Amino acid sequence: MPKLQIDSLDFNYEIVGEGQPVLFIHGLGSSSRDWEEQVNYFSKDYKVVCFDVRGHGLSGNPPGPYSIKLFADDTAALIMSLDLSPVHIVGISMGGMIAFQLAVDNPHLLK
């Protein structure tokens, strides 16, 4: 998976497929690997994007504190850096909370 640097922190991400972008956000203590089945399925019709949230998977793990707001800001920066907006978004558990915060703070980035 490639890395994207946002504010001096490396984020691990993957893009598979073509079409409208769909961003998947994993839950607490997990990684983008949770979405393997969904990536395989949805990448037939969509540009599927997965990434490891700050402190998870292969992304950078700086000292905290972490917050949902911080994770949502990271996600917004990722969306803008990869020129994905507007993007469909799917989150599970903590990823759902990040998606809600992102929708509140940056609705223009989402479909």
Backbone as a printed PyTorch tensor [residue, N CA C, xyz], in Angstrom:
tensor([[[  0.8360,  -1.1800,   0.0000],
         [  0.0000,   0.0000,   0.0000],
         [  0.8860,   1.2500,   0.0000]],

        [[  0.4650,   2.2660,  -0.7440],
         [  1.2270,   3.5150,  -0.7370],
         [  1.0210,   4.2870,   0.5690]],

        [[  1.8510,   5.2710,   0.7770],
         [  1.7610,   6.1540,   1.9460],
         [  1.5260,   7.5690,   1.4600]],

        [[  0.7760,   8.3210,   2.2310],
         [  0.5180,   9.7230,   1.9710],
         [  0.9080,  10.4820,   3.2260]],

        [[  1.7040,  11.5360,   3.0850],
         [  2.1200,  12.3110,   4.2470],
         [  1.1940,  13.5080,   4.4220]],

        [[  0.6090,  13.5800,   5.6160],
         [ -0.2700,  14.6870,   5.9890],
         [  0.2550,  15.2370,   7.3050]],

        [[  0.6280,  16.5080,   7.3150],
         [  1.1760,  17.1440,   8.5250],
         [  2.2870,  16.3080,   9.1490]],

        [[  3.2390,  15.8850,   8.3450],
         [  4.4330,  15.1300,   8.7830],
         [  4.1150,  13.7370,   9.3110]],

        [[  2.9280,  13.2260,   9.0400],
         [  2.5540,  11.8830,   9.4790],
         [  2.2020,  11.0420,   8.2570]],

        [[  2.7730,   9.8400,   8.1740],
         [  2.4830,   8.9430,   7.0580],
         [  1.1780,   8.1940,   7.2940]],

        [[  0.3250,   8.2030,   6.2590],
         [ -0.9230,   7.4510,   6.2870],
         [ -0.8580,   6.3710,   5.2160]],

        [[ -1.1230,   5.1580,   5.6190],
         [ -1.1710,   4.0140,   4.7380],
         [ -2.5550,   3.9820,   4.0770]],

        [[ -2.6060,   3.8740,   2.7400],
         [ -3.8950,   3.8350,   2.0620],
         [ -3.8200,   2.9330,   0.8440]],

        [[ -4.9940,   2.6200,   0.3050],
         [ -5.1030,   1.7880,  -0.8950],
         [ -6.2610,   2.3080,  -1.7280]],

        [[ -6.0740,   2.3360,  -3.0380],
         [ -7.1430,   2.6780,  -3.9770],
         [ -7.2470,   1.5450,  -4.9830]],

        [[ -8.4630,   1.0220,  -5.1340],
         [ -8.7060,  -0.0850,  -6.0560],
         [ -9.9740,   0.2190,  -6.8410]],

        [[ -9.9370,   0.0280,  -8.1520],
         [-11.1240,   0.1740,  -8.9860],
         [-11.2710,   1.5490,  -9.5980]],

        [[-12.3430,   1.7010, -10.3470],
         [-12.6620,   2.9370, -11.0720],
         [-14.1090,   3.3060, -10.7900]],

        [[-14.4190,   4.5860, -10.9420],
         [-15.7910,   5.0490, -10.7750],
         [-15.8970,   6.0410,  -9.6400]],

        [[-17.1150,   6.1970,  -9.1180],
         [-17.3290,   7.1020,  -7.9980],
         [-16.5440,   6.5920,  -6.7920]],

        [[-15.9240,   7.5010,  -6.0370],
         [-15.1270,   7.0640,  -4.8920],
         [-15.9770,   6.6960,  -3.6790]],

        [[-15.5730,   5.6160,  -3.0210],
         [-16.1710,   5.1680,  -1.7610],
         [-15.0230,   4.9830,  -0.7810]],

        [[-15.1040,   5.6680,   0.3570],
         [-14.0650,   5.6050,   1.3800],
         [-14.5630,   4.7760,   2.5570]],

        [[-13.7900,   3.7630,   2.9310],
         [-14.1200,   2.8990,   4.0600],
         [-13.2160,   3.2480,   5.2380]],

        [[-13.8150,   3.4260,   6.4350],
         [-13.0600,   3.7660,   7.6420],
         [-13.2620,   2.6610,   8.6750]],

        [[-12.1580,   2.0810,   9.1290],
         [-12.2020,   0.9540,  10.0730],
         [-12.4910,   1.4130,  11.4990]],

        [[-12.6550,   0.4360,  12.3850],
         [-12.9400,   0.7010,  13.7830],
         [-11.6990,   0.7690,  14.6600]],

        [[-11.9140,   1.0320,  15.9360],
         [-10.8580,   1.1880,  16.9240],
         [-10.0140,  -0.0800,  17.0430]],

        [[ -8.6930,   0.0960,  17.0460],
         [ -7.7760,  -1.0220,  17.2280],
         [ -7.6700,  -1.9240,  16.0190]],

        [[ -8.1650,  -1.4910,  14.8930],
         [ -8.2010,  -2.3230,  13.6950],
         [ -7.3820,  -1.6600,  12.5870]],

        [[ -7.6580,  -2.0280,  11.3410],
         [ -6.9490,  -1.4400,  10.2030],
         [ -7.8080,  -1.5900,   8.9480]],

        [[ -7.2850,  -1.0730,   7.8610],
         [ -7.9920,  -1.1450,   6.5840],
         [ -8.1810,  -2.5870,   6.1100]],

        [[ -7.4280,  -3.5070,   6.6760],
         [ -7.5640,  -4.9140,   6.2750],
         [ -8.9630,  -5.4600,   6.5800]],

        [[ -9.6810,  -4.8150,   7.4850],
         [-11.0560,  -5.2330,   7.8040],
         [-11.9640,  -5.2020,   6.5860]],

        [[-11.6030,  -4.4120,   5.6040],
         [-12.4800,  -4.1750,   4.4610],
         [-12.1260,  -5.0100,   3.2310]],

        [[-11.3020,  -6.0300,   3.3620],
         [-10.8550,  -6.8070,   2.1970],
         [-12.0140,  -7.3170,   1.3410]],

        [[-13.0160,  -7.8960,   1.9740],
         [-14.1580,  -8.4380,   1.2100],
         [-14.9210,  -7.3240,   0.4940]],

        [[-15.1240,  -6.2000,   1.1910],
         [-15.8400,  -5.0800,   0.5860],
         [-15.0300,  -4.4740,  -0.5570]],

        [[-13.7160,  -4.3840,  -0.3970],
         [-12.8640,  -3.8690,  -1.4740],
         [-13.0170,  -4.7370,  -2.7100]],

        [[-12.9220,  -6.0360,  -2.5350],
         [-13.0560,  -6.9570,  -3.6690],
         [-14.4100,  -6.8080,  -4.3600]],

        [[-15.4700,  -6.6570,  -3.5950],
         [-16.8080,  -6.5650,  -4.1600],
         [-17.0590,  -5.2050,  -4.8280]],

        [[-16.8410,  -4.1170,  -4.0800],
         [-17.2000,  -2.7890,  -4.5730],
         [-16.2530,  -2.2430,  -5.6290]],

        [[-15.0320,  -2.7300,  -5.6730],
         [-14.0790,  -2.1980,  -6.6590],
         [-14.4390,  -2.5800,  -8.0920]],

        [[-15.4020,  -3.4510,  -8.2680],
         [-15.8750,  -3.7770,  -9.6170],
         [-16.6200,  -2.5940, -10.2350]],

        [[-17.2460,  -1.7600,  -9.3760],
         [-18.0610,  -0.6500,  -9.8630],
         [-17.6670,   0.7220,  -9.3220]],

        [[-16.7910,   0.7510,  -8.3230],
         [-16.4230,   2.0060,  -7.6670],
         [-14.9100,   2.1020,  -7.4980]],

        [[-14.4430,   3.3200,  -7.2850],
         [-13.0670,   3.5450,  -6.8400],
         [-13.1110,   3.4060,  -5.3180]],

        [[-12.5710,   2.3230,  -4.8060],
         [-12.6240,   2.0270,  -3.3800],
         [-11.3310,   2.5040,  -2.7190]],

        [[-11.4930,   3.2530,  -1.6350],
         [-10.3600,   3.7910,  -0.9020],
         [-10.4520,   3.3290,   0.5440]],

        [[ -9.3700,   2.7420,   1.0300],
         [ -9.2420,   2.3530,   2.4410],
         [ -7.9610,   2.9710,   2.9680]],

        [[ -7.9490,   3.2870,   4.2440],
         [ -6.7210,   3.7980,   4.8450],
         [ -6.6690,   3.3730,   6.3020]],

        [[ -5.4700,   3.4050,   6.8510],
         [ -5.2820,   3.1270,   8.2690],
         [ -5.3240,   4.4550,   9.0110]],

        [[ -6.2670,   4.5620,   9.9340],
         [ -6.4110,   5.7620,  10.7490],
         [ -5.1410,   5.9690,  11.5770]],

        [[ -4.8290,   7.2060,  11.8660],
         [ -3.6890,   7.5740,  12.7290],
         [ -3.6180,   6.6080,  13.9340]],

        [[ -2.4040,   6.0740,  14.1600],
         [ -2.2020,   5.1830,  15.2940],
         [ -2.6500,   3.7480,  15.0680]],

        [[ -3.0560,   3.4170,  13.8560],
         [ -3.5680,   2.0790,  13.5320],
         [ -2.8480,   1.5280,  12.3050]],

        [[ -2.8180,   0.2120,  12.2130],
         [ -2.2500,  -0.4430,  11.0360],
         [ -0.8480,   0.0410,  10.7430]],

        [[ -0.6130,   0.3970,   9.4850],
         [  0.7110,   0.8330,   9.0430],
         [  0.8530,   2.3530,   8.9600]],

        [[ -0.1400,   3.0920,   9.4610],
         [ -0.0210,   4.5480,   9.5060],
         [  0.8100,   4.9560,  10.7190]],

        [[  1.2460,   6.2050,  10.7170],
         [  2.0560,   6.7130,  11.8150],
         [  1.3400,   6.6070,  13.1520]],

        [[  2.1410,   6.5100,  14.2170],
         [  1.6130,   6.3040,  15.5540],
         [  2.2360,   7.3140,  16.5290]],

        [[  1.9440,   8.6130,  16.3290],
         [  2.5350,   9.6150,  17.2270],
         [  1.8600,   9.5690,  18.5980]],

        [[  2.5060,  10.1780,  19.5990],
         [  1.8770,  10.2280,  20.9190],
         [  0.5370,  10.9640,  20.8490]],

        [[ -0.3970,  10.5830,  21.7030],
         [ -1.7210,  11.2040,  21.7520],
         [ -1.6830,  12.5360,  22.4630]],

        [[ -2.8260,  13.0440,  22.8450],
         [ -4.0990,  12.3300,  22.7940],
         [ -4.7250,  12.3670,  21.3990]],

        [[ -5.5260,  11.3500,  21.1200],
         [ -6.2740,  11.2660,  19.8770],
         [ -7.7270,  11.6120,  20.1850]],

        [[ -8.4480,  12.0100,  19.1420],
         [ -9.8730,  12.2950,  19.2900],
         [-10.5790,  12.0130,  17.9690]],

        [[-11.8830,  11.8770,  18.0420],
         [-12.6730,  11.6780,  16.8240],
         [-12.5050,  12.8900,  15.9060]],

        [[-12.4660,  14.0680,  16.4770],
         [-12.2560,  15.2920,  15.6840],
         [-10.9230,  15.2410,  14.9410]],

        [[ -9.8630,  14.8160,  15.6270],
         [ -8.5480,  14.6980,  14.9870],
         [ -8.5980,  13.6830,  13.8500]],

        [[ -9.2210,  12.5270,  14.0940],
         [ -9.3470,  11.5050,  13.0520],
         [-10.1490,  12.0380,  11.8590]],

        [[-11.2170,  12.7990,  12.1390],
         [-12.0340,  13.3680,  11.0580],
         [-11.2380,  14.4030,  10.2660]],

        [[-10.4320,  15.2010,  10.9540],
         [ -9.5820,  16.1740,  10.2560],
         [ -8.5640,  15.4610,   9.3630]],

        [[ -7.9780,  14.3670,   9.8830],
         [ -7.0540,  13.5660,   9.0680],
         [ -7.7590,  13.0310,   7.8290]],

        [[ -8.9660,  12.5420,   8.0200],
         [ -9.7280,  11.9620,   6.9080],
         [-10.0620,  13.0260,   5.8670]],

        [[-10.4360,  14.2110,   6.3200],
         [-10.7090,  15.3070,   5.3800],
         [ -9.4540,  15.6520,   4.5790]],

        [[ -8.3190,  15.7020,   5.2570],
         [ -7.0630,  16.0050,   4.5620],
         [ -6.7250,  14.9160,   3.5450]],

        [[ -6.9960,  13.6630,   3.8920],
         [ -6.7550,  12.5540,   2.9680],
         [ -7.6480,  12.6860,   1.7380]],

        [[ -8.9260,  12.9620,   1.9520],
         [ -9.8680,  13.1270,   0.8450],
         [ -9.4100,  14.2430,  -0.0850]],

        [[ -9.0050,  15.3610,   0.4910],
         [ -8.5640,  16.4970,  -0.3320],
         [ -7.2340,  16.2050,  -1.0250]],

        [[ -6.3080,  15.5700,  -0.3290],
         [ -4.9980,  15.2590,  -0.9180],
         [ -5.1050,  14.2880,  -2.0800]],

        [[ -6.0320,  13.3520,  -1.9840],
         [ -6.2140,  12.3580,  -3.0400],
         [ -7.2460,  12.8110,  -4.0780]],

        [[ -7.7800,  14.0290,  -3.9240],
         [ -8.7510,  14.6070,  -4.8530],
         [ -9.9360,  13.6740,  -5.0640]],

        [[-10.5670,  13.2610,  -3.9640],
         [-11.6640,  12.3000,  -4.0160],
         [-13.0450,  12.9370,  -3.9170]],

        [[-13.1370,  14.1570,  -3.4570],
         [-14.4500,  14.7170,  -3.1410],
         [-15.2600,  15.0300,  -4.3960]],

        [[-16.5720,  14.8770,  -4.2780],
         [-17.2870,  14.3240,  -3.1430],
         [-17.2100,  12.8020,  -3.1430]],

        [[-17.1600,  12.2300,  -1.9460],
         [-16.9430,  10.8020,  -1.7780],
         [-18.0710,  10.1810,  -0.9470]],

        [[-18.4700,   8.9700,  -1.3180],
         [-19.3480,   8.1830,  -0.4570],
         [-18.4800,   7.7080,   0.7080]],

        [[-19.0550,   7.5780,   1.8970],
         [-18.2580,   7.1760,   3.0490],
         [-18.9730,   6.0870,   3.8290]],

        [[-18.1990,   5.0990,   4.2740],
         [-18.7150,   3.9860,   5.0580],
         [-17.7850,   3.7990,   6.2490]],

        [[-18.3490,   3.7290,   7.4430],
         [-17.5290,   3.5030,   8.6280],
         [-18.1750,   2.4860,   9.5370]],

        [[-17.3420,   1.7650,  10.2640],
         [-17.8290,   0.8010,  11.2390],
         [-17.2860,   1.1870,  12.6070]],

        [[-18.1410,   1.1430,  13.6140],
         [-17.7500,   1.4370,  14.9840],
         [-17.1070,   2.8320,  15.0470]],

        [[-15.8660,   2.9390,  15.4950],
         [-15.1950,   4.2350,  15.5570],
         [-15.1760,   4.9050,  14.1730]],

        [[-15.0650,   4.1110,  13.1140],
         [-15.0900,   4.6630,  11.7610],
         [-16.4010,   5.3610,  11.4540]],

        [[-17.4910,   4.8550,  12.0120],
         [-18.7840,   5.5170,  11.8650],
         [-18.8150,   6.8530,  12.5850]],

        [[-18.1940,   6.9040,  13.7610],
         [-18.1240,   8.1650,  14.4990],
         [-17.2800,   9.1810,  13.7460]],

        [[-16.1900,   8.7110,  13.1480],
         [-15.3530,   9.5970,  12.3300],
         [-16.1650,  10.1250,  11.1450]],

        [[-16.9300,   9.2420,  10.5020],
         [-17.7550,   9.6430,   9.3580],
         [-18.7800,  10.6990,   9.7670]],

        [[-19.4240,  10.5230,  10.9310],
         [-20.3900,  11.5190,  11.4010],
         [-19.7170,  12.8670,  11.6320]],

        [[-18.5610,  12.8680,  12.2940],
         [-17.8460,  14.1190,  12.5560],
         [-17.4230,  14.7850,  11.2510]],

        [[-16.9690,  13.9750,  10.3090],
         [-16.5780,  14.4950,   9.0020],
         [-17.7700,  15.1490,   8.3080]],

        [[-18.9360,  14.5270,   8.4040],
         [-20.1440,  15.0770,   7.7830],
         [-20.5430,  16.4030,   8.4230]],

        [[-20.3550,  16.5270,   9.7270],
         [-20.6770,  17.7700,  10.4250],
         [-19.7010,  18.8790,  10.0330]],

        [[-18.4090,  18.5490,  10.0200],
         [-17.3690,  19.5580,   9.7960],
         [-17.1110,  19.8820,   8.3310]],

        [[-17.2960,  18.9030,   7.4550],
         [-16.9370,  19.0710,   6.0330],
         [-17.9610,  18.4340,   5.1100]],

        [[-19.2150,  18.8350,   5.1930],
         [-20.2450,  18.1810,   4.3730],
         [-19.9770,  18.2960,   2.8740]],

        [[-19.2510,  19.3140,   2.4580],
         [-18.9520,  19.5200,   1.0270],
         [-18.0520,  18.4160,   0.4630]],

        [[-17.3830,  17.6570,   1.3350],
         [-16.4950,  16.5870,   0.8640],
         [-17.2310,  15.2760,   0.5900]],

        [[-18.4820,  15.1830,   1.0650],
         [-19.2230,  13.9110,   1.0330],
         [-20.4180,  13.9460,   0.0980]],

        [[-20.7400,  12.7370,  -0.3920],
         [-21.9840,  12.5590,  -1.1560],
         [-23.0680,  12.1580,  -0.1930]]])
